[in-house]
Amino acid sequence: MGGLHRMEEEILGQLNPEQREAVLDHSHTCVVNANVGSGKTTVLVAKLLYLRYMENIRFSRMIVLTFTHKAAEEVRRRLEQREGSLSPEELSGFGTFHSVAYRLLKQFLPVEELGYTRSFTVLLPEQELELARELIRREGLRIKYPARLPKRLEAAVRLGHRGRDSVEGKRLDKLQDDIWLLAEVLEREKRQRDTMTFRDLLVHGETLLRKYPIAPEWIIIDEVQDSDERQLAFLDALRGPDTRLFAVGDPNQIIYGWRGSSINACFTLAHRYGARQLTLPMNYRSGRRILEAAGRFKQYGDRLKGSRESEGRVRIRQAYDPLGEAYYLAEQIRRLRENGVAAEQIAIFYRLQAQAELLADVFEREKIPHQVVTRRERDSGETYLEEQGIPLYEEENRAQARGFSPGEPPVESPGELSGESTRAPGVWLMTLHASKGMEFTHVFIIGVNYGLIPLRSSGFEEEEEERRLFFVGMTRARDFLELSYYLQPGMPGVACGESRYLQMIPEGLVERVDNAPVVPKADFSEAASYEESGQTESQEACGAQVLPCRVRHGKYGEGTVTEEDEEKLTVDFGELGVKTFFKDFVVLEFER
């Protein structure tokens, strides 16, 4: 008895009261609303250990569902720290929704009833699209607006003929082409080729589970807020009448609306199963001022509570343009590293992946170690399937095309790295989406201009998701957070000046570094003297020379003025690109 008590204390001893209550909960269904940084993974692992040793439930009788391979591996790693090595059989029910569905179809469920064999392969999204185009040519199908094919085909496959009368189905019918027939032909072709898409894994898994239930004792779900309708349906089929369900999530971190995640996922489970709802309110990650600033973008639940004081205020900084900012960031990173901050504890977040290219180019020139995270916005299983050697459709051809031999494991994407020990030495550059689930001591979020953060939205739901995405990015920071905007973004559709998001943060929480461009304000007294002497407008800054004329810039070096008006100059700096400057914010040395 004493041994059990010591085990219980070992599992529960480091938990706060709210965490302990969640671990001890034995409700038929429990949904835990876990605020950002509140230790949800700690709670999940403690729950698993408690069930194993205090309730005597084997891991093999549990299903543990995550949304990324990284999250599944983190749970596994923490369990093995306590348990030592665990066999694949013991953890066969641990993984992403898609990887668990795959194993069930391969090992337990009779896929032959659906026209497949147990040797079926997995078809990647881009391969499905290639197959659809092949079928269009072979069958002579008429499909209008080929650029819209991916979205229209996904909708037709998802809806099926029974959904043709729905609002979404009627929209598909407006073009009066063969999209529905293409969806039918594609489904038949996949069976003939013995291959399934990621969506098919869940659909076919659900179909067979309703006929051949496995009824685990417990189902535990991480990041439940990211569930879409298909995953919830798979979960419903997976669950038996006596299966207990424990789900952890945060509706404030729903940032995948484009892939079907629903703002009602947490609430749907709660109401569908009559769940008990608990909350983890305490944030252990970010300083108080960072939390208070981020709280302005929090949409659900009570005010964030923090356990750490801030070392300073949130910085809001004005940058002239993306190139100048890249050089500024390189200098700031250099100073941080000189002061003992590890490069891998510094991250720069942006809204669009295209913004990484300029940063990476400048960091290369300035010899700043860095890594650009280029993973897809939400990994849903492909990485896991590849690493486990699971056959993908036409795997040999695909592997050779990507530069490695058949059977050789692909290099893991930086976006799938987890744990301090696996972080590569270098500053992290990533989109706000890719930052989810990570944390850093120093975070810079760039381009907080309307048209980037937030993106231009077509409706209320998209605007709300942009706010949640900004909230997620801000709460990755532990000690330092800087938010910056461009005076001259130089990107189509992006407004000059700060986004309204920055105006939502109380001034008492921020330190503003305004009117401080990367280069000092210009003195155009010499140019003015030329104007007074009767120079033409095109010669105003270039003196007696007509355009183009040569100039030198303090940061970008030598360039050629190609255009000029009363307010701006356009200069071609060769490899560094063409830049447009406001005369009031630039110093240029003109060659005579």
Beta strands, then each sheet from edge to edge (+ up, - down):
strand 1: 29-34
strand 2: 62-66
strand 3: 94-96
strand 4: 121-122
strand 5: 195-196
strand 6: 218-221
strand 7: 244-249
strand 8: 276-280
strand 9: 282-287
strand 10: 305-308
strand 11: 314-319
strand 12: 346-350
strand 13: 370-372
strand 14: 427-431
strand 15: 440-445
strand 16: 477-486
strand 17: 510-513
strand 18: 549-553
strand 19: 557-564
strand 20: 568-572
strand 21: 578-582
strand 22: 588-590
sheet 1: 3+ 2+ 6+ 7+ 1+ 8+
sheet 2: 4+ 5+
sheet 3: 9+ 10+
sheet 4: 13+ 14+ 12+ 15+ 16+ 11+ 17+
sheet 5: 21+ 20- 19+ 18- 22+
end
